[in-house]
Amino acid sequence: MTLSIEDLNKARELRRELKIEWAELWKSKLEDKLVAEDMADKDYRWLFVDQGQILFATRDFKPITFHEVLEKHLGPEALEKIAPNPSQGGWRKFVKEAIHSKKLIEMSLDPKQSSKKPQQIKKTGRGWLHRREVRN
């Protein structure tokens, strides 16, 4: 199933609105320092969060993620087109793997680079030897 450009634009607009509500949720949360939890101060129906729901706790707790909320609204196909999952890698990971690694391989094949001698070892690997000259 392919998505049209209009559908992707609507999905991007929904993502932008959800991101605004997501930021508001985390700005206005209630902090309970006695129990070490953060709770929602009101209902956020677009984020599937009810008032008093625990957002963050210190032990054995899986907090909600923005990616999960987007997936519930848009579905996995549209979500991967507008916002890839950060744990799977986004643009930065793509650049590191696809572009930067090719440059490193090309540099290692360059004969000019391979003829360089390594730097002098500092104190057999422990730093430079500093000699103090005594002047009369």
N, CA, C and O atoms as a Tinker XYZ file with bonds, in Angstrom:
   544  protein
     1  N      0.843000   -1.177000    0.000000    73     2
     2  CA     0.000000    0.000000    0.000000    64     1     3
     3  C      0.892000    1.245000    0.000000    63     2     4     5
     4  O      1.714000    1.427000    0.898000    81     3
     5  N      0.726000    2.080000   -0.989000    73     3     6
     6  CA     1.520000    3.305000   -1.062000    64     5     7
     7  C      0.698000    4.483000   -0.544000    63     6     8     9
     8  O     -0.526000    4.520000   -0.668000    81     7
     9  N      1.390000    5.411000    0.020000    73     7    10
    10  CA     0.746000    6.595000    0.578000    64     9    11
    11  C      0.930000    7.757000   -0.383000    63    10    12    13
    12  O      2.004000    7.943000   -0.955000    81    11
    13  N     -0.129000    8.535000   -0.554000    73    11    14
    14  CA    -0.031000    9.701000   -1.429000    64    13    15
    15  C      0.665000   10.841000   -0.694000    63    14    16    17
    16  O      0.854000   10.799000    0.522000    81    15
    17  N      1.039000   11.850000   -1.459000    73    15    18
    18  CA     1.717000   13.006000   -0.879000    64    17    19
    19  C      0.800000   13.738000    0.092000    63    18    20    21
    20  O      1.257000   14.243000    1.117000    81    19
    21  N     -0.494000   13.799000   -0.225000    73    19    22
    22  CA    -1.453000   14.458000    0.671000    64    21    23
    23  C     -1.544000   13.720000    2.006000    63    22    24    25
    24  O     -1.602000   14.345000    3.065000    81    23
    25  N     -1.556000   12.387000    1.948000    73    23    26
    26  CA    -1.605000   11.606000    3.187000    64    25    27
    27  C     -0.362000   11.843000    4.027000    63    26    28    29
    28  O     -0.452000   11.965000    5.248000    81    27
    29  N      0.794000   11.909000    3.385000    73    27    30
    30  CA     2.033000   12.157000    4.125000    64    29    31
    31  C      2.044000   13.560000    4.723000    63    30    32    33
    32  O      2.529000   13.754000    5.837000    81    31
    33  N      1.517000   14.532000    3.996000    73    31    34
    34  CA     1.447000   15.896000    4.533000    64    33    35
    35  C      0.513000   15.962000    5.740000    63    34    36    37
    36  O      0.812000   16.641000    6.722000    81    35
    37  N     -0.618000   15.255000    5.665000    73    35    38
    38  CA    -1.538000   15.206000    6.807000    64    37    39
    39  C     -0.873000   14.517000    8.001000    63    38    40    41
    40  O     -1.038000   14.944000    9.144000    81    39
    41  N     -0.124000   13.456000    7.728000    73    39    42
    42  CA     0.579000   12.748000    8.797000    64    41    43
    43  C      1.633000   13.648000    9.433000    63    42    44    45
    44  O      1.794000   13.637000   10.654000    81    43
    45  N      2.348000   14.419000    8.633000    73    43    46
    46  CA     3.357000   15.342000    9.175000    64    45    47
    47  C      2.694000   16.427000   10.027000    63    46    48    49
    48  O      3.223000   16.813000   11.069000    81    47
    49  N      1.541000   16.912000    9.581000    73    47    50
    50  CA     0.814000   17.932000   10.353000    64    49    51
    51  C      0.335000   17.348000   11.689000    63    50    52    53
    52  O      0.439000   18.003000   12.727000    81    51
    53  N     -0.185000   16.129000   11.661000    73    51    54
    54  CA    -0.616000   15.475000   12.897000    64    53    55
    55  C      0.576000   15.274000   13.825000    63    54    56    57
    56  O      0.464000   15.472000   15.035000    81    55
    57  N      1.706000   14.885000   13.266000    73    55    58
    58  CA     2.921000   14.701000   14.060000    64    57    59
    59  C      3.335000   16.005000   14.728000    63    58    60    61
    60  O      3.732000   16.008000   15.894000    81    59
    61  N      3.245000   17.113000   13.997000    73    59    62
    62  CA     3.610000   18.417000   14.551000    64    61    63
    63  C      2.685000   18.787000   15.711000    63    62    64    65
    64  O      3.148000   19.266000   16.746000    81    63
    65  N      1.377000   18.567000   15.541000    73    63    66
    66  CA     0.421000   18.882000   16.607000    64    65    67
    67  C      0.627000   17.977000   17.826000    63    66    68    69
    68  O      0.544000   18.434000   18.966000    81    67
    69  N      0.893000   16.707000   17.579000    73    67    70
    70  CA     1.148000   15.795000   18.697000    64    69    71
    71  C      2.429000   16.166000   19.432000    63    70    72    73
    72  O      2.511000   16.025000   20.652000    81    71
    73  N      3.418000   16.636000   18.702000    73    71    74
    74  CA     4.676000   17.031000   19.325000    64    73    75
    75  C      4.469000   18.228000   20.254000    63    74    76    77
    76  O      5.081000   18.301000   21.320000    81    75
    77  N      3.616000   19.158000   19.856000    73    75    78
    78  CA     3.303000   20.310000   20.703000    64    77    79
    79  C      2.613000   19.841000   21.988000    63    78    80    81
    80  O      2.945000   20.300000   23.081000    81    79
    81  N      1.648000   18.922000   21.848000    73    79    82
    82  CA     0.941000   18.415000   23.024000    64    81    83
    83  C      1.885000   17.573000   23.893000    63    82    84    85
    84  O      1.766000   17.580000   25.118000    81    83
    85  N      2.815000   16.852000   23.268000    73    83    86
    86  CA     3.806000   16.054000   24.001000    64    85    87
    87  C      4.691000   16.953000   24.864000    63    86    88    89
    88  O      4.980000   16.639000   26.018000    81    87
    89  N      5.117000   18.079000   24.282000    73    87    90
    90  CA     5.949000   19.021000   25.038000    64    89    91
    91  C      5.163000   19.616000   26.198000    63    90    92    93
    92  O      5.707000   19.807000   27.286000    81    91
    93  N      3.879000   19.911000   25.968000    73    91    94
    94  CA     3.037000   20.464000   27.038000    64    93    95
    95  C      2.847000   19.452000   28.160000    63    94    96    97
    96  O      2.826000   19.818000   29.335000    81    95
    97  N      2.707000   18.174000   27.796000    73    95    98
    98  CA     2.560000   17.116000   28.796000    64    97    99
    99  C      3.765000   17.081000   29.721000    63    98   100   101
   100  O      3.602000   17.003000   30.939000    81    99
   101  N      4.971000   17.136000   29.167000    73    99   102
   102  CA     6.172000   17.025000   29.984000    64   101   103
   103  C      6.499000   18.317000   30.729000    63   102   104   105
   104  O      7.175000   18.283000   31.757000    81   103
   105  N      6.027000   19.450000   30.223000    73   103   106
   106  CA     6.247000   20.713000   30.942000    64   105   107
   107  C      5.336000   20.829000   32.159000    63   106   108   109
   108  O      5.734000   21.376000   33.187000    81   107
   109  N      4.115000   20.314000   32.040000    73   107   110
   110  CA     3.133000   20.518000   33.104000    64   109   111
   111  C      2.913000   19.281000   33.965000    63   110   112   113
   112  O      1.883000   19.189000   34.632000    81   111
   113  N      3.820000   18.347000   33.976000    73   111   114
   114  CA     3.646000   17.126000   34.773000    64   113   115
   115  C      3.757000   17.441000   36.263000    63   114   116   117
   116  O      4.379000   18.427000   36.657000    81   115
   117  N      3.155000   16.603000   37.069000    73   115   118
   118  CA     3.243000   16.733000   38.521000    64   117   119
   119  C      4.344000   15.804000   39.014000    63   118   120   121
   120  O      4.377000   14.627000   38.656000    81   119
   121  N      5.247000   16.335000   39.837000    73   119   122
   122  CA     6.349000   15.533000   40.362000    64   121   123
   123  C      6.062000   15.162000   41.809000    63   122   124   125
   124  O      5.849000   16.027000   42.658000    81   123
   125  N      6.059000   13.881000   42.070000    73   123   126
   126  CA     5.910000   13.389000   43.434000    64   125   127
   127  C      7.277000   12.919000   43.892000    63   126   128   129
   128  O      7.694000   11.809000   43.560000    81   127
   129  N      7.973000   13.740000   44.642000    73   127   130
   130  CA     9.345000   13.437000   45.038000    64   129   131
   131  C      9.401000   12.381000   46.137000    63   130   132   133
   132  O     10.433000   11.735000   46.323000    81   131
   133  N      8.316000   12.204000   46.855000    73   131   134
   134  CA     8.289000   11.209000   47.918000    64   133   135
   135  C      8.337000    9.794000   47.329000    63   134   136   137
   136  O      9.050000    8.928000   47.836000    81   135
   137  N      7.573000    9.569000   46.258000    73   135   138
   138  CA     7.502000    8.250000   45.640000    64   137   139
   139  C      8.420000    8.175000   44.405000    63   138   140   141
   140  O      8.593000    7.097000   43.836000    81   139
   141  N      9.004000    9.300000   43.991000    73   139   142
   142  CA     9.887000    9.398000   42.824000    64   141   143
   143  C      9.148000    9.031000   41.544000    63   142   144   145
   144  O      9.578000    8.156000   40.792000    81   143
   145  N      8.033000    9.711000   41.310000    73   143   146
   146  CA     7.230000    9.487000   40.112000    64   145   147
   147  C      6.833000   10.819000   39.512000    63   146   148   149
   148  O      6.774000   11.834000   40.206000    81   147
   149  N      6.564000   10.809000   38.220000    73   147   150
   150  CA     5.972000   11.952000   37.522000    64   149   151
   151  C      4.610000   11.513000   37.006000    63   150   152   153
   152  O      4.470000   10.433000   36.433000    81   151
   153  N      3.588000   12.379000   37.219000    73   151   154
   154  CA     2.227000   12.044000   36.811000    64   153   155
   155  C      1.677000   13.126000   35.898000    63   154   156   157
   156  O      2.123000   14.273000   35.925000    81   155
   157  N      0.697000   12.738000   35.087000    73   155   158
   158  CA     0.026000   13.694000   34.214000    64   157   159
   159  C     -0.932000   14.530000   35.043000    63   158   160   161
   160  O     -1.646000   14.004000   35.896000    81   159
   161  N     -0.947000   15.843000   34.789000    73   159   162
   162  CA    -1.816000   16.720000   35.572000    64   161   163
   163  C     -3.211000   16.839000   34.990000    63   162   164   165
   164  O     -4.119000   17.291000   35.687000    81   163
   165  N     -3.418000   16.453000   33.736000    73   163   166
   166  CA    -4.749000   16.472000   33.121000    64   165   167
   167  C     -4.805000   15.418000   32.018000    63   166   168   169
   168  O     -3.810000   14.747000   31.745000    81   167
   169  N     -5.960000   15.274000   31.390000    73   167   170
   170  CA    -6.133000   14.304000   30.304000    64   169   171
   171  C     -5.520000   14.833000   29.012000    63   170   172   173
   172  O     -5.675000   16.004000   28.665000    81   171
   173  N     -4.834000   13.959000   28.321000    73   171   174
   174  CA    -4.316000   14.245000   26.981000    64   173   175
   175  C     -4.828000   13.128000   26.083000    63   174   176   177
   176  O     -4.175000   12.099000   25.913000    81   175
   177  N     -6.007000   13.347000   25.512000    73   175   178
   178  CA    -6.651000   12.261000   24.775000    64   177   179
   179  C     -5.910000   11.901000   23.499000    63   178   180   181
   180  O     -5.959000   10.747000   23.073000    81   179
   181  N     -5.220000   12.860000   22.873000    73   179   182
   182  CA    -4.479000   12.556000   21.648000    64   181   183
   183  C     -3.220000   11.746000   21.941000    63   182   184   185
   184  O     -2.703000   11.057000   21.062000    81   183
   185  N     -2.732000   11.830000   23.172000    73   183   186
   186  CA    -1.541000   11.075000   23.562000    64   185   187
   187  C     -1.881000    9.794000   24.314000    63   186   188   189
   188  O     -0.983000    9.055000   24.720000    81   187
   189  N     -3.194000    9.522000   24.506000    73   187   190
   190  CA    -3.678000    8.354000   25.229000    64   189   191
   191  C     -3.179000    8.360000   26.671000    63   190   192   193
   192  O     -2.752000    7.328000   27.190000    81   191
   193  N     -3.233000    9.525000   27.315000    73   191   194
   194  CA    -2.791000    9.683000   28.697000    64   193   195
   195  C     -3.950000   10.261000   29.498000    63   194   196   197
   196  O     -4.550000   11.262000   29.105000    81   195
   197  N     -4.261000    9.621000   30.630000    73   195   198
   198  CA    -5.320000   10.096000   31.517000    64   197   199
   199  C     -4.712000   10.878000   32.670000    63   198   200   201
   200  O     -3.523000   10.755000   32.967000    81   199
   201  N     -5.550000   11.686000   33.316000    73   199   202
   202  CA    -5.085000   12.456000   34.471000    64   201   203
   203  C     -4.655000   11.498000   35.572000    63   202   204   205
   204  O     -5.370000   10.549000   35.892000    81   203
   205  N     -3.496000   11.747000   36.144000    73   203   206
   206  CA    -2.981000   10.917000   37.218000    64   205   207
   207  C     -2.188000    9.710000   36.743000    63   206   208   209
   208  O     -1.638000    8.976000   37.563000    81   207
   209  N     -2.117000    9.490000   35.432000    73   207   210
   210  CA    -1.342000    8.358000   34.926000    64   209   211
   211  C      0.145000    8.619000   35.155000    63   210   212   213
   212  O      0.626000    9.735000   34.957000    81   211
   213  N      0.859000    7.595000   35.569000    73   211   214
   214  CA     2.288000    7.750000   35.845000    64   213   215
   215  C      3.046000    7.808000   34.522000    63   214   216   217
   216  O      2.911000    6.932000   33.668000    81   215
   217  N      3.839000    8.852000   34.375000    73   215   218
   218  CA     4.625000    9.048000   33.156000    64   217   219
   219  C      6.037000    8.519000   33.292000    63   218   220   221
   220  O      6.613000    7.994000   32.339000    81   219
   221  N      6.586000    8.661000   34.479000    73   219   222
   222  CA     7.958000    8.246000   34.710000    64   221   223
   223  C      8.116000    7.812000   36.151000    63   222   224   225
   224  O      7.635000    8.481000   37.065000    81   223
   225  N      8.790000    6.694000   36.355000    73   223   226
   226  CA     9.106000    6.208000   37.697000    64   225   227
   227  C     10.528000    5.661000   37.669000    63   226   228   229
   228  O     11.078000    5.385000   36.603000    81   227
   229  N     11.108000    5.509000   38.837000    73   227   230
   230  CA    12.520000    5.142000   38.882000    64   229   231
   231  C     12.777000    3.646000   38.745000    63   230   232   233
   232  O     13.822000    3.257000   38.225000    81   231
   233  N     11.864000    2.802000   39.190000    73   231   234
   234  CA    12.142000    1.366000   39.178000    64   233   235
   235  C     11.154000    0.598000   38.316000    63   234   236   237
   236  O      9.945000    0.825000   38.377000    81   235
   237  N     11.686000   -0.315000   37.512000    73   235   238
   238  CA    10.888000   -1.266000   36.734000    64   237   239
   239  C      9.684000   -0.604000   36.063000    63   238   240   241
   240  O      8.546000   -1.034000   36.249000    81   239
   241  N      9.942000    0.424000   35.295000    73   239   242
   242  CA     8.857000    1.154000   34.653000    64   241   243
   243  C      9.231000    1.440000   33.210000    63   242   244   245
   244  O     10.344000    1.881000   32.920000    81   243
   245  N      8.289000    1.184000   32.302000    73   243   246
   246  CA     8.504000    1.492000   30.903000    64   245   247
   247  C      7.667000    2.724000   30.558000    63   246   248   249
   248  O      6.445000    2.628000   30.444000    81   247
   249  N      8.312000    3.873000   30.393000    73   247   250
   250  CA     7.546000    5.081000   30.103000    64   249   251
   251  C      7.000000    5.068000   28.678000    63   250   252   253
   252  O      7.520000    4.372000   27.806000    81   251
   253  N      5.957000    5.839000   28.459000    73   251   254
   254  CA     5.414000    5.940000   27.105000    64   253   255
   255  C      6.410000    6.710000   26.239000    63   254   256   257
   256  O      7.129000    7.584000   26.723000    81   255
   257  N      6.438000    6.372000   24.967000    73   255   258
   258  CA     7.324000    7.076000   24.045000    64   257   259
   259  C      6.495000    7.750000   22.977000    63   258   260   261
   260  O      5.389000    7.318000   22.653000    81   259
   261  N      7.049000    8.810000   22.440000    73   259   262
   262  CA     6.363000    9.558000   21.389000    64   261   263
   263  C      6.180000    8.683000   20.152000    63   262   264   265
   264  O      5.185000    8.813000   19.439000    81   263
   265  N      7.123000    7.805000   19.902000    73   263   266
   266  CA     7.048000    6.923000   18.734000    64   265   267
   267  C      5.852000    5.975000   18.842000    63   266   268   269
   268  O      5.179000    5.714000   17.844000    81   267
   269  N      5.584000    5.461000   20.038000    73   267   270
   270  CA     4.429000    4.575000   20.240000    64   269   271
   271  C      3.118000    5.307000   19.990000    63   270   272   273
   272  O      2.202000    4.756000   19.379000    81   271
   273  N      3.027000    6.546000   20.460000    73   271   274
   274  CA     1.810000    7.339000   20.261000    64   273   275
   275  C      1.587000    7.591000   18.773000    63   274   276   277
   276  O      0.469000    7.458000   18.276000    81   275
   277  N      2.651000    7.955000   18.070000    73   275   278
   278  CA     2.539000    8.189000   16.626000    64   277   279
   279  C      2.121000    6.919000   15.892000    63   278   280   281
   280  O      1.328000    6.970000   14.952000    81   279
   281  N      2.652000    5.788000   16.322000    73   279   282
   282  CA     2.314000    4.529000   15.653000    64   281   283
   283  C      0.842000    4.177000   15.843000    63   282   284   285
   284  O      0.219000    3.616000   14.941000    81   283
   285  N      0.277000    4.505000   17.017000    73   283   286
   286  CA    -1.149000    4.249000   17.242000    64   285   287
   287  C     -2.013000    5.116000   16.323000    63   286   288   289
   288  O     -3.057000    4.669000   15.849000    81   287
   289  N     -1.583000    6.341000   16.074000    73   287   290
   290  CA    -2.361000    7.243000   15.235000    64   289   291
   291  C     -2.188000    6.969000   13.746000    63   290   292   293
   292  O     -3.168000    6.954000   13.001000    81   291
   293  N     -0.955000    6.755000   13.307000    73   291   294
   294  CA    -0.659000    6.705000   11.881000    64   293   295
   295  C     -0.499000    5.306000   11.311000    63   294   296   297
   296  O     -0.756000    5.088000   10.127000    81   295
   297  N     -0.087000    4.376000   12.118000    73   295   298
   298  CA     0.242000    3.051000   11.613000    64   297   299
   299  C      1.727000    2.986000   11.300000    63   298   300   301
   300  O      2.377000    4.018000   11.130000    81   299
   301  N      2.262000    1.777000   11.224000    73   299   302
   302  CA     3.716000    1.640000   11.068000    64   301   303
   303  C      4.250000    2.116000    9.714000    63   302   304   305
   304  O      5.363000    2.637000    9.639000    81   303
   305  N      3.465000    1.942000    8.645000    73   303   306
   306  CA     3.962000    2.302000    7.305000    64   305   307
   307  C      4.167000    3.804000    7.149000    63   306   308   309
   308  O      5.227000    4.247000    6.706000    81   307
   309  N      3.162000    4.579000    7.511000    73   307   310
   310  CA     3.267000    6.038000    7.395000    64   309   311
   311  C      4.296000    6.585000    8.371000    63   310   312   313
   312  O      4.996000    7.552000    8.070000    81   311
   313  N      4.385000    5.969000    9.529000    73   311   314
   314  CA     5.316000    6.441000   10.546000    64   313   315
   315  C      6.759000    6.305000   10.085000    63   314   316   317
   316  O      7.565000    7.208000   10.311000    81   315
   317  N      7.097000    5.201000    9.446000    73   315   318
   318  CA     8.469000    4.999000    8.980000    64   317   319
   319  C      8.835000    5.976000    7.870000    63   318   320   321
   320  O     10.012000    6.281000    7.676000    81   319
   321  N      7.840000    6.465000    7.143000    73   319   322
   322  CA     8.138000    7.426000    6.075000    64   321   323
   323  C      8.352000    8.835000    6.599000    63   322   324   325
   324  O      9.155000    9.584000    6.043000    81   323
   325  N      7.645000    9.209000    7.662000    73   323   326
   326  CA     7.792000   10.593000    8.146000    64   325   327
   327  C      8.746000   10.709000    9.328000    63   326   328   329
   328  O      9.363000   11.759000    9.508000    81   327
   329  N      8.889000    9.654000   10.146000    73   327   330
   330  CA     9.765000    9.728000   11.319000    64   329   331
   331  C     10.287000    8.342000   11.659000    63   330   332   333
   332  O      9.587000    7.571000   12.316000    81   331
   333  N     11.494000    8.004000   11.229000    73   331   334
   334  CA    12.022000    6.676000   11.573000    64   333   335
   335  C     12.278000    6.556000   13.063000    63   334   336   337
   336  O     12.554000    7.548000   13.738000    81   335
   337  N     12.188000    5.348000   13.568000    73   335   338
   338  CA    12.402000    5.088000   14.990000    64   337   339
   339  C     13.859000    5.371000   15.347000    63   338   340   341
   340  O     14.759000    4.851000   14.688000    81   339
   341  N     14.111000    6.178000   16.371000    73   339   342
   342  CA    15.493000    6.501000   16.724000    64   341   343
   343  C     16.315000    5.294000   17.159000    63   342   344   345
   344  O     17.532000    5.284000   16.977000    81   343
   345  N     15.677000    4.282000   17.725000    73   343   346
   346  CA    16.440000    3.104000   18.134000    64   345   347
   347  C     16.901000    2.295000   16.926000    63   346   348   349
   348  O     17.913000    1.598000   17.002000    81   347
   349  N     16.171000    2.378000   15.813000    73   347   350
   350  CA    16.587000    1.706000   14.589000    64   349   351
   351  C     17.580000    2.554000   13.818000    63   350   352   353
   352  O     18.346000    2.042000   13.001000    81   351
   353  N     17.564000    3.830000   14.077000    73   351   354
   354  CA    18.510000    4.723000   13.413000    64   353   355
   355  C     17.787000    5.634000   12.445000    63   354   356   357
   356  O     16.879000    5.209000   11.731000    81   355
   357  N     18.190000    6.867000   12.427000    73   355   358
   358  CA    17.594000    7.840000   11.529000    64   357   359
   359  C     18.628000    8.324000   10.528000    63   358   360   361
   360  O     19.463000    7.549000   10.061000    81   359
   361  N     18.571000    9.588000   10.207000    73   359   362
   362  CA    19.476000   10.155000    9.214000    64   361   363
   363  C     20.923000   10.104000    9.668000    63   362   364   365
   364  O     21.815000    9.840000    8.862000    81   363
   365  N     21.166000   10.351000   10.944000    73   363   366
   366  CA    22.548000   10.362000   11.436000    64   365   367
   367  C     23.187000    8.980000   11.285000    63   366   368   369
   368  O     24.342000    8.872000   10.873000    81   367
   369  N     22.442000    7.931000   11.617000    73   367   370
   370  CA    22.974000    6.581000   11.482000    64   369   371
   371  C     23.200000    6.253000   10.012000    63   370   372   373
   372  O     24.193000    5.616000    9.662000    81   371
   373  N     22.292000    6.683000    9.160000    73   371   374
   374  CA    22.449000    6.456000    7.725000    64   373   375
   375  C     23.720000    7.118000    7.206000    63   374   376   377
   376  O     24.466000    6.511000    6.437000    81   375
   377  N     23.969000    8.347000    7.616000    73   375   378
   378  CA    25.170000    9.056000    7.166000    64   377   379
   379  C     26.421000    8.349000    7.664000    63   378   380   381
   380  O     27.389000    8.197000    6.919000    81   379
   381  N     26.406000    7.915000    8.924000    73   379   382
   382  CA    27.571000    7.223000    9.472000    64   381   383
   383  C     27.850000    5.928000    8.726000    63   382   384   385
   384  O     29.004000    5.624000    8.420000    81   383
   385  N     26.804000    5.162000    8.430000    73   383   386
   386  CA    27.002000    3.860000    7.800000    64   385   387
   387  C     27.229000    3.959000    6.299000    63   386   388   389
   388  O     28.124000    3.306000    5.762000    81   387
   389  N     26.431000    4.766000    5.620000    73   387   390
   390  CA    26.470000    4.769000    4.163000    64   389   391
   391  C     27.500000    5.730000    3.572000    63   390   392   393
   392  O     28.126000    5.410000    2.562000    81   391
   393  N     27.682000    6.875000    4.170000    73   391   394
   394  CA    28.544000    7.887000    3.563000    64   393   395
   395  C     29.900000    7.946000    4.233000    63   394   396   397
   396  O     30.932000    7.868000    3.567000    81   395
   397  N     29.902000    8.083000    5.541000    73   395   398
   398  CA    31.165000    8.270000    6.256000    64   397   399
   399  C     32.053000    7.021000    6.170000    63   398   400   401
   400  O     33.270000    7.138000    6.029000    81   399
   401  N     31.457000    5.842000    6.255000    73   399   402
   402  CA    32.260000    4.623000    6.204000    64   401   403
   403  C     32.925000    4.448000    4.844000    63   402   404   405
   404  O     34.031000    3.912000    4.771000    81   403
   405  N     32.275000    4.890000    3.761000    73   403   406
   406  CA    32.879000    4.804000    2.426000    64   405   407
   407  C     34.091000    5.713000    2.322000    63   406   408   409
   408  O     35.087000    5.357000    1.693000    81   407
   409  N     34.009000    6.891000    2.940000    73   407   410
   410  CA    35.148000    7.805000    2.916000    64   409   411
   411  C     36.332000    7.204000    3.663000    63   410   412   413
   412  O     37.476000    7.344000    3.230000    81   411
   413  N     36.060000    6.533000    4.788000    73   411   414
   414  CA    37.134000    5.910000    5.549000    64   413   415
   415  C     37.799000    4.798000    4.743000    63   414   416   417
   416  O     39.020000    4.647000    4.789000    81   415
   417  N     37.015000    4.025000    4.011000    73   415   418
   418  CA    37.566000    2.951000    3.201000    64   417   419
   419  C     38.429000    3.531000    2.085000    63   418   420   421
   420  O     39.514000    3.021000    1.806000    81   419
   421  N     37.947000    4.599000    1.446000    73   419   422
   422  CA    38.718000    5.240000    0.380000    64   421   423
   423  C     40.027000    5.805000    0.919000    63   422   424   425
   424  O     41.058000    5.716000    0.252000    81   423
   425  N     39.999000    6.384000    2.115000    73   423   426
   426  CA    41.207000    6.942000    2.698000    64   425   427
   427  C     42.210000    5.840000    3.047000    63   426   428   429
   428  O     43.418000    6.037000    2.920000    81   427
   429  N     41.714000    4.691000    3.483000    73   427   430
   430  CA    42.629000    3.612000    3.840000    64   429   431
   431  C     43.273000    2.994000    2.609000    63   430   432   433
   432  O     44.358000    2.421000    2.704000    81   431
   433  N     42.621000    3.101000    1.448000    73   431   434
   434  CA    43.186000    2.579000    0.211000    64   433   435
   435  C     44.153000    3.561000   -0.441000    63   434   436   437
   436  O     44.867000    3.196000   -1.375000    81   435
   437  N     44.183000    4.793000    0.038000    73   435   438
   438  CA    45.042000    5.829000   -0.527000    64   437   439
   439  C     46.499000    5.536000   -0.169000    63   438   440   441
   440  O     46.810000    5.409000    1.015000    81   439
   441  N     47.414000    5.421000   -1.159000    73   439   442
   442  CA    48.806000    5.086000   -0.840000    64   441   443
   443  C     49.522000    6.188000   -0.063000    63   442   444   445
   444  O     50.453000    5.895000    0.686000    81   443
   445  N     49.119000    7.423000   -0.219000    73   443   446
   446  CA    49.753000    8.515000    0.521000    64   445   447
   447  C     49.515000    8.364000    2.013000    63   446   448   449
   448  O     50.401000    8.652000    2.818000    81   447
   449  N     48.334000    7.918000    2.384000    73   447   450
   450  CA    47.995000    7.758000    3.793000    64   449   451
   451  C     48.758000    6.592000    4.425000    63   450   452   453
   452  O     49.131000    6.661000    5.596000    81   451
   453  N     48.994000    5.518000    3.657000    73   451   454
   454  CA    49.636000    4.337000    4.231000    64   453   455
   455  C     51.133000    4.532000    4.424000    63   454   456   457
   456  O     51.741000    3.788000    5.194000    81   455
   457  N     51.764000    5.523000    3.743000    73   455   458
   458  CA    53.201000    5.725000    3.870000    64   457   459
   459  C     53.578000    6.542000    5.107000    63   458   460   461
   460  O     54.762000    6.673000    5.415000    81   459
   461  N     52.601000    7.089000    5.812000    73   459   462
   462  CA    52.895000    7.871000    7.012000    64   461   463
   463  C     53.402000    6.971000    8.125000    63   462   464   465
   464  O     52.913000    5.858000    8.312000    81   463
   465  N     54.387000    7.465000    8.859000    73   463   466
   466  CA    54.917000    6.715000    9.990000    64   465   467
   467  C     54.131000    7.110000   11.242000    63   466   468   469
   468  O     53.643000    8.236000   11.344000    81   467
   469  N     54.014000    6.187000   12.187000    73   467   470
   470  CA    53.283000    6.534000   13.416000    64   469   471
   471  C     54.064000    7.545000   14.243000    63   470   472   473
   472  O     55.280000    7.668000   14.098000    81   471
   473  N     53.370000    8.260000   15.103000    73   471   474
   474  CA    54.011000    9.251000   15.956000    64   473   475
   475  C     54.906000    8.573000   16.991000    63   474   476   477
   476  O     54.765000    7.389000   17.296000    81   475
   477  N     55.822000    9.365000   17.513000    73   475   478
   478  CA    56.711000    8.876000   18.548000    64   477   479
   479  C     55.889000    8.487000   19.778000    63   478   480   481
   480  O     54.958000    9.195000   20.163000    81   479
   481  N     56.238000    7.374000   20.379000    73   479   482
   482  CA    55.524000    6.930000   21.565000    64   481   483
   483  C     55.950000    7.801000   22.737000    63   482   484   485
   484  O     57.136000    8.069000   22.924000    81   483
   485  N     54.985000    8.235000   23.516000    73   483   486
   486  CA    55.241000    9.114000   24.649000    64   485   487
   487  C     55.542000    8.282000   25.887000    63   486   488   489
   488  O     54.658000    7.591000   26.393000    81   487
   489  N     56.759000    8.336000   26.377000    73   487   490
   490  CA    57.145000    7.637000   27.618000    64   489   491
   491  C     56.704000    6.175000   27.576000    63   490   492   493
   492  O     56.139000    5.668000   28.546000    81   491
   493  N     56.949000    5.524000   26.502000    73   491   494
   494  CA    56.473000    4.153000   26.247000    64   493   495
   495  C     54.973000    4.039000   26.511000    63   494   496   497
   496  O     54.495000    3.085000   27.124000    81   495
   497  N     54.251000    5.049000   26.026000    73   495   498
   498  CA    52.805000    5.044000   26.136000    64   497   499
   499  C     52.272000    5.727000   27.362000    63   498   500   501
   500  O     51.065000    5.683000   27.602000    81   499
   501  N     53.133000    6.371000   28.169000    73   499   502
   502  CA    52.667000    7.000000   29.409000    64   501   503
   503  C     52.787000    8.508000   29.375000    63   502   504   505
   504  O     52.629000    9.137000   30.421000    81   503
   505  N     53.056000    9.125000   28.241000    73   503   506
   506  CA    53.169000   10.577000   28.147000    64   505   507
   507  C     54.564000   10.991000   27.705000    63   506   508   509
   508  O     55.468000   10.158000   27.656000    81   507
   509  N     54.748000   12.245000   27.388000    73   507   510
   510  CA    56.042000   12.750000   26.923000    64   509   511
   511  C     57.044000   12.811000   28.071000    63   510   512   513
   512  O     56.689000   13.049000   29.226000    81   511
   513  N     58.313000   12.588000   27.711000    73   511   514
   514  CA    59.388000   12.761000   28.682000    64   513   515
   515  C     59.758000   14.228000   28.714000    63   514   516   517
   516  O     60.101000   14.796000   27.677000    81   515
   517  N     59.698000   14.840000   29.846000    73   515   518
   518  CA    60.067000   16.242000   29.971000    64   517   519
   519  C     61.371000   16.320000   30.755000    63   518   520   521
   520  O     61.480000   15.851000   31.888000    81   519
   521  N     62.344000   16.925000   30.109000    73   519   522
   522  CA    63.633000   17.074000   30.780000    64   521   523
   523  C     63.801000   18.525000   31.164000    63   522   524   525
   524  O     63.500000   19.432000   30.389000    81   523
   525  N     64.271000   18.721000   32.335000    73   523   526
   526  CA    64.468000   20.070000   32.825000    64   525   527
   527  C     65.966000   20.382000   32.751000    63   526   528   529
   528  O     66.797000   19.673000   33.319000    81   527
   529  N     66.273000   21.428000   32.058000    73   527   530
   530  CA    67.665000   21.819000   31.937000    64   529   531
   531  C     68.035000   22.725000   33.102000    63   530   532   533
   532  O     67.306000   23.654000   33.450000    81   531
   533  N     69.182000   22.431000   33.692000    73   531   534
   534  CA    69.661000   23.241000   34.803000    64   533   535
   535  C     70.636000   24.257000   34.219000    63   534   536   537
   536  O     71.635000   23.882000   33.604000    81   535
   537  N     70.349000   25.523000   34.408000    73   535   538
   538  CA    71.223000   26.598000   33.892000    64   537   539
   539  C     71.992000   27.213000   35.043000    63   538   540   541
   540  O     71.484000   27.364000   36.154000    81   539
   541  N     73.220000   27.559000   34.745000    73   539   542
   542  CA    74.056000   28.170000   35.777000    64   541   543
   543  C     73.807000   29.639000   35.894000    63   542   544
   544  O     74.430000   30.307000   36.718000    81   543
